[in-house]
Amino acid sequence: MARRTARKRAGRTRLRQVRRRKRGIRPLRNRRRTRRRTLKTGRRRRVVRPRPRGYKQIYNDAFDKAYNEGFAAGFAKGLQDGGAPQG
């Protein structure tokens, strides 16, 4: 199940059967073209945007509050409030 969700997250919803290419007994003769053989154009991975992280925002707001109201007490207060109110 986890594999299926991972596949979905990668943008592939269809279940694909992949045929493994059999490696010959002889090694690849031309070393220069080996990489070209393994990666066909269009099979490049999409660049993944990092997912937004909510906790970072809370910590940033807590730090802002801390600097305004004396560090140790302000930071603790900021974290208790879940960060400063937005706006």
Distance bins in CASP14 RR format, pairs under 12 A and 6 or more apart:
PFRMAT RR
TARGET T0000
AUTHOR 0000-0000-0000
RMODE 2
METHOD distances of the structure
MODEL  1
1 7 0 0 0 0 0 1 0 0 0 0 0
1 8 0 0 0 0 0 1 0 0 0 0 0
2 8 0 0 0 0 0 1 0 0 0 0 0
2 9 0 0 0 0 0 1 0 0 0 0 0
3 9 0 0 0 0 0 1 0 0 0 0 0
3 10 0 0 0 0 0 1 0 0 0 0 0
3 12 0 0 0 0 0 1 0 0 0 0 0
3 15 0 0 0 0 0 1 0 0 0 0 0
4 10 0 0 0 0 0 1 0 0 0 0 0
4 11 0 0 0 0 0 1 0 0 0 0 0
4 12 0 0 0 0 0 1 0 0 0 0 0
4 13 0 0 0 0 1 0 0 0 0 0 0
4 14 0 0 0 0 0 1 0 0 0 0 0
4 15 0 0 0 0 1 0 0 0 0 0 0
4 16 0 0 0 0 0 1 0 0 0 0 0
5 11 0 0 0 0 0 1 0 0 0 0 0
5 12 0 0 0 0 0 1 0 0 0 0 0
5 13 0 0 0 0 0 1 0 0 0 0 0
6 12 0 0 0 0 1 0 0 0 0 0 0
7 13 1 0 0 1 0 0 0 0 0 0 0
7 14 0 0 0 0 1 0 0 0 0 0 0
7 15 1 0 0 1 0 0 0 0 0 0 0
7 16 0 0 0 0 1 0 0 0 0 0 0
7 18 0 0 0 0 0 1 0 0 0 0 0
8 14 0 0 0 0 0 1 0 0 0 0 0
8 15 0 0 0 0 0 1 0 0 0 0 0
9 46 0 0 0 0 0 1 0 0 0 0 0
9 48 0 0 0 0 1 0 0 0 0 0 0
9 51 0 0 0 0 0 1 0 0 0 0 0
10 16 0 0 0 0 0 1 0 0 0 0 0
10 45 0 0 0 0 1 0 0 0 0 0 0
10 46 0 0 0 0 1 0 0 0 0 0 0
10 48 0 0 0 0 1 0 0 0 0 0 0
11 45 0 0 0 0 0 1 0 0 0 0 0
11 46 0 0 0 0 1 0 0 0 0 0 0
11 48 0 0 0 0 0 1 0 0 0 0 0
12 18 0 0 0 0 0 1 0 0 0 0 0
12 43 0 0 0 0 0 1 0 0 0 0 0
12 45 0 0 0 0 0 1 0 0 0 0 0
12 46 0 0 0 0 0 1 0 0 0 0 0
18 43 0 0 0 0 0 1 0 0 0 0 0
21 28 0 0 0 0 0 1 0 0 0 0 0
21 37 0 0 0 0 1 0 0 0 0 0 0
21 38 0 0 0 0 1 0 0 0 0 0 0
21 40 0 0 0 0 0 1 0 0 0 0 0
23 34 0 0 0 0 0 1 0 0 0 0 0
23 37 0 0 0 0 0 1 0 0 0 0 0
23 38 0 0 0 0 0 1 0 0 0 0 0
27 34 0 0 0 0 1 0 0 0 0 0 0
28 34 1 0 1 0 0 0 0 0 0 0 0
28 35 0 0 0 0 0 1 0 0 0 0 0
28 36 0 0 0 0 0 1 0 0 0 0 0
28 37 1 0 0 1 0 0 0 0 0 0 0
28 38 0 0 0 0 1 0 0 0 0 0 0
29 37 0 0 0 0 0 1 0 0 0 0 0
30 36 0 0 0 0 1 0 0 0 0 0 0
30 37 0 0 0 0 1 0 0 0 0 0 0
31 37 0 0 0 0 0 1 0 0 0 0 0
33 39 0 0 0 0 0 1 0 0 0 0 0
37 43 0 0 0 0 0 1 0 0 0 0 0
38 44 0 0 0 0 0 1 0 0 0 0 0
39 45 0 0 0 0 1 0 0 0 0 0 0
50 56 0 0 0 0 0 1 0 0 0 0 0
53 59 0 0 0 0 1 0 0 0 0 0 0
53 60 0 0 0 0 0 1 0 0 0 0 0
54 60 0 0 0 0 1 0 0 0 0 0 0
54 61 0 0 0 0 0 1 0 0 0 0 0
54 82 0 0 0 0 0 1 0 0 0 0 0
54 83 0 0 0 0 0 1 0 0 0 0 0
55 61 0 0 0 0 0 1 0 0 0 0 0
55 62 0 0 0 0 0 1 0 0 0 0 0
55 79 0 0 0 0 0 1 0 0 0 0 0
55 82 0 0 0 0 1 0 0 0 0 0 0
55 83 0 0 0 0 0 1 0 0 0 0 0
56 62 0 0 0 0 0 1 0 0 0 0 0
56 63 0 0 0 0 0 1 0 0 0 0 0
56 83 0 0 0 0 0 1 0 0 0 0 0
57 63 0 0 0 0 0 1 0 0 0 0 0
57 64 0 0 0 0 0 1 0 0 0 0 0
57 82 0 0 0 0 1 0 0 0 0 0 0
57 83 1 0 0 1 0 0 0 0 0 0 0
57 84 0 0 0 0 0 1 0 0 0 0 0
57 86 0 0 0 0 1 0 0 0 0 0 0
58 64 0 0 0 0 0 1 0 0 0 0 0
58 65 0 0 0 0 0 1 0 0 0 0 0
58 75 0 0 0 0 0 1 0 0 0 0 0
58 78 0 0 0 0 1 0 0 0 0 0 0
58 79 1 0 0 1 0 0 0 0 0 0 0
58 80 0 0 0 0 0 1 0 0 0 0 0
58 81 0 0 0 0 1 0 0 0 0 0 0
58 82 1 0 1 0 0 0 0 0 0 0 0
58 83 1 0 1 0 0 0 0 0 0 0 0
58 84 0 0 0 0 1 0 0 0 0 0 0
58 85 0 0 0 0 0 1 0 0 0 0 0
58 86 0 0 0 0 0 1 0 0 0 0 0
59 65 0 0 0 0 0 1 0 0 0 0 0
59 66 0 0 0 0 0 1 0 0 0 0 0
59 75 0 0 0 0 1 0 0 0 0 0 0
59 78 0 0 0 0 1 0 0 0 0 0 0
59 79 1 0 0 1 0 0 0 0 0 0 0
59 82 0 0 0 0 1 0 0 0 0 0 0
59 83 0 0 0 0 1 0 0 0 0 0 0
59 84 0 0 0 0 0 1 0 0 0 0 0
60 66 0 0 0 0 0 1 0 0 0 0 0
60 67 0 0 0 0 0 1 0 0 0 0 0
60 75 0 0 0 0 0 1 0 0 0 0 0
60 78 0 0 0 0 0 1 0 0 0 0 0
60 79 0 0 0 0 0 1 0 0 0 0 0
60 82 0 0 0 0 0 1 0 0 0 0 0
60 83 0 0 0 0 1 0 0 0 0 0 0
60 84 0 0 0 0 1 0 0 0 0 0 0
60 86 0 0 0 0 0 1 0 0 0 0 0
61 67 0 0 0 0 0 1 0 0 0 0 0
61 68 0 0 0 0 0 1 0 0 0 0 0
61 74 0 0 0 0 0 1 0 0 0 0 0
61 75 0 0 0 0 0 1 0 0 0 0 0
61 77 0 0 0 0 0 1 0 0 0 0 0
61 78 1 0 0 1 0 0 0 0 0 0 0
61 79 0 0 0 0 1 0 0 0 0 0 0
61 80 0 0 0 0 0 1 0 0 0 0 0
61 81 0 0 0 0 1 0 0 0 0 0 0
61 82 1 0 0 1 0 0 0 0 0 0 0
61 83 1 1 0 0 0 0 0 0 0 0 0
61 84 1 0 1 0 0 0 0 0 0 0 0
61 85 0 0 0 0 1 0 0 0 0 0 0
61 86 0 0 0 0 1 0 0 0 0 0 0
61 87 0 0 0 0 0 1 0 0 0 0 0
62 68 0 0 0 0 0 1 0 0 0 0 0
62 69 0 0 0 0 0 1 0 0 0 0 0
62 71 0 0 0 0 0 1 0 0 0 0 0
62 72 0 0 0 0 0 1 0 0 0 0 0
62 73 0 0 0 0 0 1 0 0 0 0 0
62 74 1 0 0 1 0 0 0 0 0 0 0
62 75 1 0 1 0 0 0 0 0 0 0 0
62 76 0 0 0 0 1 0 0 0 0 0 0
62 77 0 0 0 0 1 0 0 0 0 0 0
62 78 1 0 1 0 0 0 0 0 0 0 0
62 79 1 0 1 0 0 0 0 0 0 0 0
62 80 0 0 0 0 1 0 0 0 0 0 0
62 81 1 0 0 1 0 0 0 0 0 0 0
62 82 1 0 0 1 0 0 0 0 0 0 0
62 83 1 0 1 0 0 0 0 0 0 0 0
62 84 1 0 0 1 0 0 0 0 0 0 0
63 69 0 0 0 0 0 1 0 0 0 0 0
63 70 0 0 0 0 0 1 0 0 0 0 0
63 71 0 0 0 0 1 0 0 0 0 0 0
63 74 0 0 0 0 1 0 0 0 0 0 0
63 75 1 0 0 1 0 0 0 0 0 0 0
63 76 0 0 0 0 0 1 0 0 0 0 0
63 77 0 0 0 0 0 1 0 0 0 0 0
63 78 0 0 0 0 1 0 0 0 0 0 0
63 79 0 0 0 0 1 0 0 0 0 0 0
63 83 0 0 0 0 1 0 0 0 0 0 0
63 84 0 0 0 0 1 0 0 0 0 0 0
64 70 0 0 0 0 0 1 0 0 0 0 0
64 71 0 0 0 0 0 1 0 0 0 0 0
64 74 0 0 0 0 1 0 0 0 0 0 0
64 75 0 0 0 0 1 0 0 0 0 0 0
64 77 0 0 0 0 0 1 0 0 0 0 0
64 78 0 0 0 0 1 0 0 0 0 0 0
64 79 0 0 0 0 0 1 0 0 0 0 0
64 81 0 0 0 0 0 1 0 0 0 0 0
64 82 0 0 0 0 0 1 0 0 0 0 0
64 83 0 0 0 0 1 0 0 0 0 0 0
64 84 1 0 1 0 0 0 0 0 0 0 0
64 85 0 0 0 0 0 1 0 0 0 0 0
64 86 0 0 0 0 0 1 0 0 0 0 0
64 87 0 0 0 0 0 1 0 0 0 0 0
65 71 0 0 0 0 0 1 0 0 0 0 0
65 72 0 0 0 0 0 1 0 0 0 0 0
65 73 0 0 0 0 1 0 0 0 0 0 0
65 74 1 0 1 0 0 0 0 0 0 0 0
65 75 1 0 0 1 0 0 0 0 0 0 0
65 76 0 0 0 0 1 0 0 0 0 0 0
65 77 1 0 0 1 0 0 0 0 0 0 0
65 78 1 0 1 0 0 0 0 0 0 0 0
65 79 0 0 0 0 1 0 0 0 0 0 0
65 80 0 0 0 0 1 0 0 0 0 0 0
65 81 1 0 0 1 0 0 0 0 0 0 0
65 82 0 0 0 0 1 0 0 0 0 0 0
65 83 1 0 0 1 0 0 0 0 0 0 0
65 84 1 0 1 0 0 0 0 0 0 0 0
65 85 0 0 0 0 1 0 0 0 0 0 0
66 72 1 0 0 1 0 0 0 0 0 0 0
66 73 0 0 0 0 1 0 0 0 0 0 0
66 74 1 0 1 0 0 0 0 0 0 0 0
66 75 1 1 0 0 0 0 0 0 0 0 0
66 76 0 0 0 0 1 0 0 0 0 0 0
66 77 1 0 0 1 0 0 0 0 0 0 0
66 78 1 0 0 1 0 0 0 0 0 0 0
66 79 0 0 0 0 1 0 0 0 0 0 0
66 80 0 0 0 0 0 1 0 0 0 0 0
66 81 0 0 0 0 0 1 0 0 0 0 0
66 83 0 0 0 0 0 1 0 0 0 0 0
66 84 0 0 0 0 1 0 0 0 0 0 0
67 73 0 0 0 0 0 1 0 0 0 0 0
67 74 0 0 0 0 1 0 0 0 0 0 0
67 75 0 0 0 0 1 0 0 0 0 0 0
67 77 0 0 0 0 0 1 0 0 0 0 0
67 78 0 0 0 0 0 1 0 0 0 0 0
67 84 0 0 0 0 0 1 0 0 0 0 0
68 74 1 0 0 1 0 0 0 0 0 0 0
68 75 0 0 0 0 0 1 0 0 0 0 0
68 77 0 0 0 0 1 0 0 0 0 0 0
68 78 0 0 0 0 1 0 0 0 0 0 0
68 84 0 0 0 0 1 0 0 0 0 0 0
69 75 0 0 0 0 1 0 0 0 0 0 0
69 76 0 0 0 0 0 1 0 0 0 0 0
69 77 1 0 0 1 0 0 0 0 0 0 0
69 78 0 0 0 0 1 0 0 0 0 0 0
69 81 0 0 0 0 0 1 0 0 0 0 0
69 84 0 0 0 0 0 1 0 0 0 0 0
70 76 0 0 0 0 0 1 0 0 0 0 0
70 77 0 0 0 0 1 0 0 0 0 0 0
70 78 0 0 0 0 0 1 0 0 0 0 0
71 77 0 0 0 0 0 1 0 0 0 0 0
71 78 0 0 0 0 0 1 0 0 0 0 0
72 78 0 0 0 0 0 1 0 0 0 0 0
72 79 0 0 0 0 0 1 0 0 0 0 0
73 79 0 0 0 0 0 1 0 0 0 0 0
73 80 0 0 0 0 0 1 0 0 0 0 0
74 80 0 0 0 0 1 0 0 0 0 0 0
74 81 0 0 0 0 1 0 0 0 0 0 0
74 83 0 0 0 0 0 1 0 0 0 0 0
74 84 0 0 0 0 0 1 0 0 0 0 0
75 81 0 0 0 0 0 1 0 0 0 0 0
75 82 0 0 0 0 0 1 0 0 0 0 0
75 83 0 0 0 0 0 1 0 0 0 0 0
75 84 0 0 0 0 0 1 0 0 0 0 0
76 82 0 0 0 0 0 1 0 0 0 0 0
76 83 0 0 0 0 0 1 0 0 0 0 0
77 83 0 0 0 0 1 0 0 0 0 0 0
77 84 0 0 0 0 1 0 0 0 0 0 0
78 84 1 0 0 1 0 0 0 0 0 0 0
78 85 0 0 0 0 0 1 0 0 0 0 0
END
